[in-house]
Amino acid sequence: MAKVIFGNHLAVVVPRRHQREVMPLKTLSRFLALLLLGLGAARGVAAGEEFKSLRVYALDGGIISAKDIGFLSDTGDYDGKPGTFADPVFVIRHPKGTLVWDTGMGDKMAEAGAKGLDDPASGAHIVVASTLVDQLKVIGLAPADVTHVAFSHFHFDHTGNANLFGSATWILNKAELAWAQTNPGPFVNMDTISAYKTAKTQMIDGDYDVFGDGSVRILKTPGHTPGHQSLEVKLKKSVVLLSGDLYHQQQSRRLRLVPLFNTGRADTLASIDRIERIANNTKARVVVQHDLRDFKSLPKAPAYLE
């Protein structure tokens, strides 16, 4: 018996001298199983197919540098100080689907290459080293494989690639969307989230259990923006909390700093209290999403947390 590959298809050629032989049922079943396995390997495993574990991948959505980050504290802690920030994209793979949490600066910015570009809205210098599409390929995914997309909030550095996921279910916070549609200020670009108008949407106004088993929960943490959210992921042996922009650096977390442009100081502090209490009760690893050291401490794709 010989195997011949035609493109992505596997053909089995049976020599003529064996064509009249009757294959035992048990052998035939094994043969068909192996044949199907071979076809699966040839075409690539579809998103969610034969996927049983919960995983968190951290992808690079850009690096942001600013000469003066004083706007990140309303008590002057950062006045006149420079800062460099990660802008990660998180992919959570679950047996019931794949969630993208925040979508980075936008693949269009990758065209600038290593020299990066300056953003007039924020006064920051931005480098996007690799497109999100290419990074998804590294973990065996295409945008069409993503079943859910959600955002910590609608600032442009979290929505840059959102429209890649028009076929996914968009989990949208009602307060955040209403704010973004009315008076969001210079840090929101509605064009980057225009796909929500034709996508399937799940509107929420509080905590939300993404896959219905308690393992991936969106947590209501307003203050940075009216509908700001954080994400809790319960892995096999640990809990991970993705903080969105509740904090911008580890120092911000330690000192409970509130940025000048937050929409609610009291709400911010109440949300900090909530996340810290949850982290303490679950012994969670809190990932300050914009902290460059936190980002670099995460496994580099295709490696992952599980």
C-alpha positions in Angstrom: 0.0 0.0 0.0 1.4 3.4 -1.0 0.5 6.9 0.1 0.5 9.8 -2.3 0.0 13.5 -1.4 -1.9 15.7 -3.8 -1.8 19.3 -2.5 -3.5 19.0 0.9 -5.1 15.7 0.2 -3.9 12.3 1.1 -4.6 9.4 -1.4 -4.0 5.7 -0.6 -3.1 3.6 -3.6 -3.7 -0.2 -3.1 -1.6 -2.5 -5.3 -3.8 -4.6 -7.7 -2.7 -7.9 -6.2 -4.4 -6.8 -2.9 -7.6 -5.3 -4.3 -9.7 -8.4 -3.7 -8.6 -8.9 -0.1 -11.3 -8.1 2.5 -10.0 -5.8 5.2 -11.2 -6.9 8.7 -13.6 -4.4 10.3 -11.3 -3.6 13.2 -8.4 -2.9 10.9 -10.6 -0.9 8.6 -11.7 1.3 11.6 -8.1 1.9 12.6 -7.2 2.7 9.0 -10.0 5.2 8.6 -9.0 6.9 11.9 -5.4 7.2 10.8 -6.6 8.5 7.4 -8.7 11.2 9.1 -5.9 12.2 11.4 -3.6 12.6 8.4 -6.1 14.8 6.7 -6.4 16.9 9.8 -2.7 17.4 10.0 -2.5 18.3 6.3 -5.1 21.0 6.5 -4.2 22.3 10.0 -6.4 21.8 13.1 -9.4 24.1 13.1 -9.9 26.6 16.0 -11.3 24.7 19.0 -11.0 21.3 17.3 -9.5 18.6 19.7 -8.7 21.5 22.1 -9.3 20.7 25.7 -7.2 23.0 27.9 -7.5 26.6 28.9 -4.6 28.8 27.7 -3.5 32.4 27.8 -1.2 33.8 25.1 0.3 37.2 25.3 1.0 38.9 21.9 2.8 42.2 21.2 0.4 44.9 20.2 3.1 47.6 20.2 5.5 49.5 22.4 4.7 53.1 23.5 7.3 55.6 24.7 6.6 59.1 26.1 8.9 61.8 27.3 6.6 63.0 30.1 4.1 60.6 31.7 2.9 63.1 34.3 -0.7 62.6 33.0 -0.7 59.1 34.6 -1.0 60.5 38.1 -3.1 63.4 39.5 -0.8 63.7 42.5 2.3 64.6 40.5 4.2 61.2 41.0 5.2 61.0 37.4 5.7 64.7 36.5 8.6 65.2 34.1 9.4 61.5 34.0 9.7 59.4 30.8 8.1 56.0 30.4 7.9 53.0 28.1 4.9 50.8 28.0 3.8 47.5 26.5 0.5 47.3 24.6 -0.3 43.6 24.7 -3.1 41.6 23.0 -4.3 38.5 25.0 -5.7 35.4 23.4 -7.6 33.1 25.6 -8.2 29.6 24.2 -11.0 27.7 25.7 -12.6 24.4 24.7 -15.7 26.4 23.8 -14.0 29.1 21.8 -11.3 31.7 21.5 -11.4 35.1 23.1 -9.2 38.1 22.1 -8.9 40.6 25.0 -7.8 44.0 23.7 -6.4 44.4 20.2 -3.3 46.6 20.3 -2.3 49.6 18.3 -3.2 48.4 14.9 -1.4 46.4 12.1 -1.2 49.5 9.9 1.4 50.9 12.2 3.7 48.0 11.5 4.4 49.5 8.1 6.6 52.1 9.8 9.0 49.3 10.8 11.5 49.6 13.6 11.7 53.4 13.4 8.1 53.6 14.5 6.0 56.8 14.4 4.8 59.7 16.5 1.1 59.9 17.5 -0.1 63.5 17.7 -3.1 62.7 19.9 -1.0 61.3 22.7 2.4 62.8 22.0 3.8 59.3 22.2 6.3 57.4 20.0 4.9 54.0 18.9 6.6 50.9 17.5 4.6 48.0 16.2 7.3 45.3 15.4 5.0 42.6 14.0 1.4 42.5 12.8 -1.2 40.8 15.0 -2.2 38.7 12.0 1.3 37.3 11.8 1.5 36.6 15.5 -1.9 34.8 15.4 -0.4 32.5 12.7 2.4 31.6 15.2 -0.3 30.1 17.5 -2.2 28.5 14.7 -5.0 31.0 14.3 -6.5 33.4 11.8 -8.8 36.3 12.7 -11.8 34.2 11.4 -11.0 31.6 14.1 -11.7 34.0 16.9 -15.1 33.5 18.4 -15.2 36.4 20.9 -13.6 39.8 21.2 -13.8 42.0 24.3 -12.0 45.2 25.5 -10.9 46.6 28.8 -12.0 49.9 27.3 -12.2 51.8 24.1 -8.9 53.9 24.1 -7.3 53.6 20.7 -4.3 51.6 21.9 -6.7 48.8 22.9 -8.9 48.8 19.8 -6.4 49.2 16.9 -7.0 45.7 15.4 -10.6 45.3 16.5 -12.1 45.3 13.0 -10.1 42.2 12.1 -12.6 40.2 14.1 -15.9 41.1 12.4 -17.0 37.4 12.4 -16.6 37.1 16.2 -19.2 37.9 18.9 -18.3 41.4 20.3 -18.8 41.6 24.0 -19.5 45.3 24.6 -20.0 47.2 27.8 -23.1 49.4 27.5 -21.7 52.3 29.5 -18.4 52.2 27.5 -20.2 52.2 24.1 -22.5 55.0 25.1 -19.6 57.1 26.3 -17.5 56.4 23.2 -20.5 57.5 21.0 -21.0 60.8 22.7 -18.0 62.6 24.3 -15.0 60.3 24.5 -12.2 62.8 24.1 -9.1 62.4 21.9 -8.1 58.9 22.9 -11.0 57.1 21.2 -11.1 56.4 17.5 -14.6 55.0 16.6 -13.4 53.9 13.2 -11.3 51.2 14.8 -14.4 49.5 16.3 -16.8 50.1 13.3 -17.2 46.4 12.7 -19.4 46.1 15.8 -22.3 47.6 13.8 -22.6 44.5 11.7 -21.1 41.9 14.0 -23.0 39.7 16.5 -22.9 41.5 19.8 -23.4 40.6 23.5 -24.2 43.8 25.5 -23.3 43.7 29.2 -23.4 46.2 32.1 -21.7 44.2 34.8 -19.6 41.1 35.3 -19.9 38.5 32.5 -19.0 34.8 32.3 -17.7 34.4 28.8 -17.9 30.7 28.3 -20.5 29.9 31.0 -18.2 27.8 33.3 -16.7 30.5 35.5 -13.2 30.1 34.0 -13.1 33.4 32.0 -14.9 36.3 33.6 -15.0 40.0 32.6 -15.1 42.1 35.8 -16.7 45.5 36.0 -13.9 48.0 37.1 -15.1 51.5 36.0 -13.1 54.7 36.6 -10.5 54.9 33.9 -13.4 55.1 31.6 -17.1 54.7 32.4 -17.2 51.1 31.2 -13.7 50.0 32.0 -13.3 46.2 32.7 -10.7 43.7 33.8 -10.4 40.0 33.0 -10.1 37.0 35.3 -8.9 33.7 33.9 -8.9 30.6 36.2 -6.3 28.2 34.9 -5.6 24.7 36.2 -3.3 25.7 39.0 -3.5 29.5 39.1 -5.7 32.6 38.6 -4.6 35.4 36.3 -6.1 38.9 36.4 -5.5 41.2 33.4 -5.9 44.7 34.7 -6.6 46.7 31.6 -5.7 50.3 32.4 -6.7 50.1 36.1 -3.0 50.5 36.6 -0.4 51.6 34.0 2.8 50.6 35.9 3.6 48.5 38.9 4.3 51.7 40.8 0.8 52.9 39.9 -0.5 49.7 41.5 1.6 50.1 44.7 0.7 53.7 45.2 -2.9 53.5 44.0 -2.3 56.3 41.5 -5.1 57.8 39.5 -4.4 59.3 36.0 -5.5 62.9 35.3 -7.8 61.9 32.4 -9.7 59.2 34.3 -13.5 59.7 34.1 -14.0 59.0 37.8 -11.5 59.2 40.7 -13.8 57.6 43.3 -14.8 54.8 40.8 -11.1 54.2 40.0 -10.2 53.7 43.7 -13.3 51.5 44.3 -12.3 49.3 41.3 -8.7 49.1 42.6 -10.1 47.9 46.0 -12.2 45.3 44.3 -9.4 43.9 42.1 -7.0 43.8 45.0 -9.5 42.0 47.2 -10.2 39.4 44.4 -6.5 39.0 43.9 -5.9 38.4 47.6 -8.8 35.9 47.9 -7.8 33.9 44.9 -4.0 34.4 45.2 -4.1 35.6 41.6 -1.2 36.8 39.5 -2.1 40.4 38.6 -0.8 41.4 35.1 -0.4 45.2 34.8 -1.0 45.2 31.0 1.0 48.3 30.2 3.9 47.4 32.5 6.8 46.4 30.2 8.3 44.1 32.8 5.0 42.4 33.4 4.6 41.8 29.7 8.2 40.4 29.3 7.6 38.1 32.2 4.9 36.3 30.3 5.6 33.3 28.0 6.5 34.4 24.5 4.2 32.9 21.9 3.8 30.1 20.9 4.4 29.4 24.6 1.5 30.2 26.9 0.1 30.2 30.5 -2.0 27.2 31.4 
